[in-house]
Amino acid sequence: MSTRIDARFAELAKQGRSAFVTYMMAGDPDPKTSLDIIKALPNAGADIIELGVPFTDPMADGPSIQAAGLRALKAGMTLKKTLEMVRDFRKDDEVTPIVLMGYYNPIYIYGVDKFLADAKTAGVDGLIIVDLPPEEDDELCLPAMKAGLNFIRLATPTTDDKRLPAVLANTSGFVYYVSITGITGSASADSNVVGEAVARIKRHTRLPVCVGFGIRTPDAARAIAERANGAVVGTALVDALRGTLDAEGRATGKSVAAVADLVTALAQGVRGAKQAAE
């Protein structure tokens, strides 16, 4: 099984560069603006798009992404509408990989089999479900793989060599390395420490390793991209969007451009990286 994610990494490997992965919350600050932003991301330089599924109890997310989820929920965003957003995006873009990132509860309520069928037909390529450990692979991971979706796992600084094989066992697409312990958006990633961690993960897998949490500037993105197969930025983009909202939290004429401009700057950082030798 080859997905859009596999194809994108193969293409980037030929170009000798790392991926720039962008995260936005689906439906923030409203479904229409959110779709406009998602549509603008590939031209701005995003190689892969992670789309957050808003949830009422997002325990792994920092204040910025929690607030984005609340704005999206207030605007009526649901898992069903998130899939509709992907379907709309796919009308104009058949190649950019889309990964849904979130929590198991909304999928469980939706129904796993129905969700996987709908996600696949909508054009979703992969899933990152932060609260399902490898011990729960039967719940969603194995059915997702059977349905032709990548199941992307998080590894953290506390994932030791004993735990890593379990984390990687059914992972596909790429490994998402969380560069700091704690919630999203809380600290800066140290590229030297990250380099060592990526090397350690690569001793256990041939999958690309993308690094997220704590990347906010083009220089930071470049430093991480030199040591990993991809740099993931979320909080900085969500903050850029939030900075354009009016007093009621509504989108303004600057909202889409603010995110796209930051993506362009960050993408230049990633593309300026000297690719680390495999």
N, C-alpha and C positions, 0 to 999 in steps of 0.2 A: 504494500500500500504506500503510495507516494502522495503527499498532500501539498497544498500551496506553500506550506511552511518549509517542507523539505526542498521544494523547487527553489524557493527564495534563497535559502542558505547555500544551495549548490551554485546558484548564479553569483552570489556574493563571494563565494570561495574562488570562483573563476576570476572575479574582478580583484581579488586579493584585499577585500575590506570587510570590516565588521558591520553587523546590522544595527540600525537605529530603530529601537522599539518604543513606540509612544503609547501612553495610557491616558484614556479619558473616561470619565463616568458617563454612561449612556443616559441621556435625558437631562443632563445638566447644561444650562439652567432650565431648559425646556426642550421638548423633543425636536422641534424644528431647528433651533440654533445648534443643538447637539449634532444633528445629521449634517448640517452645513459645515461644522468643524471637522467631523470625521471625513467628509468628502474632500476637504482641503488638505488633509494630512499627507497623502501620498505625493502630491505636487510639491509640498513644502519640504519633503525629504524623509518622510517616515517609510521604513521598509516593512514593518509589521505593526499592526494596530491591536492593542489590547483594549477591550471595551469592558468597563466595570459594570456589573449588574447591581443596581442599587438594592440594599438590604438594610433592615431596621437595626441590626446588631452587628456592625462590621468590626469585629474585635481585632483584626490585624492592621486596621487602617488608622492613620494619624488624623489629627483634627481637620486638615484640609480636605482629605478624601471623604471623611465622615460627613462633613458639611456639604460636599458635592452630592453625596448620596441622598442626604435629606432634601436638598433642593430638587433633585430629580424625582424623589418620591412625592414631594409636594406638588410637582408639575404633572403627576399622574403616571410616572414611568413604572412599567412592570417588566417582568421577564418576557412576556408575550410581545410587548411593544419593542423590547430590545431586539428580539428576533426580526420583527418587522423593519427595524432600522437597518439591520444587516442586509435584509432583502432589498431595501431601497438603495443602499450603498452598492450592492452588486449589479444594479441596473447599468451603472457606468464603469464599474471596476471589477473585472473578473480575476485579477491577478494578485492584488495585495492581500496577504494573509490576515485573517481576523481571529483573535483569540478572545473568548469570553472569560473574564476573571471575576470570581465572586465566591459565594458560599453555597453550601449544599441545600439548605432549607428551601429556597424558592424552586429549585429543580425537583426536589422530593415532592413538593406540593403540586407542581406541574405534572409530575409523573415521568419517571426516568425514560421509559421507552418512547413516549410521545415527545418528550423534550429532545432526545437525540435525533429522532426522525425529523422534527421541525427544524432543529439547528442545522442539520446536514442540508436540507433542502433550501434553507435561507442563505446558506453560503458561509457558515461558521467552519473554521478549520481546526481549532483546538480549544481546550478548556484548561483553566487554572482554577482549581477549587481548593481554597486555602485551608479549609477545615476538615478535609478527608485524608487521614493518614494512609500509608500503604496497607495497613491491616484491614482497611475498609474497601479494598480494590474491587470486590464483587459488587459493591453498591453502584458504582458509576464508572470507574476507570476501565474495567474489562469490557463492559457493554459499550463504552465510548469508542474504544479501540476497534471493537467488532463493527461499529457503525461507520468506521473510517475517519474518526476524529483523533487528533493527537491529544494525549493527556500529559500535560506539562507539570512537572513537579518542582516544588521549591526545596532548595538545599540552603542551609544557613551556617553561620560560623560554629554553631553547636552540633551540627551533623557530623559525627565522628566517623572514622573509617569502618567501624563496626556497623553503624546505622546506614551508611551510604548505599551499600548494595541493595538494601530493602527499598530505599527511596528511589533508586534508579531502575529497579526490576522491570516495571511496566511503563516507564516514562518514554515518551516519544516526542518528536518535534525539536525540542531543546530543553536544557535544564535551566531553570531560573535560579541563579544564586543571589540570595538576599545578603547584601554585603555588610549589614550591621545587625546586631541583635536589637530588637525593639520594633516599634511601629513605623509605618511609612513616613517619610519626610522629617525624621527626627534628628539626623546627624549627617555628616559627610563621609563618603566612602574613601578609604585610604587605598590608593591604587597598588601600592606594593604588597600590602596584606592580601588584597583581592587577587593579585597575580599568583601568589602562592596557593591560595584557595582554589583558583581555577585549575592550576596545574594538578592539584590533588584530586579534584573531581575527574579530570581528564584521564587520570590513571585508572579510573573505574568505568569510563564510558567513551564511546566515539561520538556521542551527540554534541552539537554545539552548546556552549555554555554562555548564557546571557546574564549580565549583572545589573541589578536594580537596587533601589533604595539609596538615597543620599547623593544623587547626581543632579546638579542644578544649573551648571554653567557649561559653555562649550569646551573650556579647558578640562573640566572634570570629565566630560563625556569623552574627550580625546584620550585622556589618561586611562580610562577604563577600557575603551575600545582597543587600545594597544595591547591589553592583557587578556581580553576575552573575545568571544565571537559576536558579542552584541552588548549594547548599552541600553538600559531601559529607563525612561524618564516619565514620571507620572505627576508627583506633587507639584513640581515647578510649573507644569503646563496647567494643572488645575488652578494653581495660584494666579497664573497669568490671566486666566479666564475670569476668576473671581474679582480681580482688580478692575475689570471693565464693567461690572454689573452696577445697576443703579441702587438707590437706597432700599428698594423693595426686593433686591436680588434678581432683577430682571435683566435680560440681555440688552446691550446697547449696540450702536453701529460699529463699535470698536471690537466687539467680542470675538468674532471669527478671526479677524486679522491679527489680534494680539497673540492668539495661540499659534497661528500659522507662522508669524514672524519669529517667535521663539523656537519653533520646530526647525525653521530654516537655519537659524544660528547654531542650534545644537547639532543638527545634521552635518553642518560644515565642520564642526569639531570632530564628530565621529569619522567623517570622510578624510579628515586630515591626519588620522592616526596611521602610524606605521603598523601594518598587520604583524602581530606576533607570529613567529614561526610555529607551525603546527608540530 
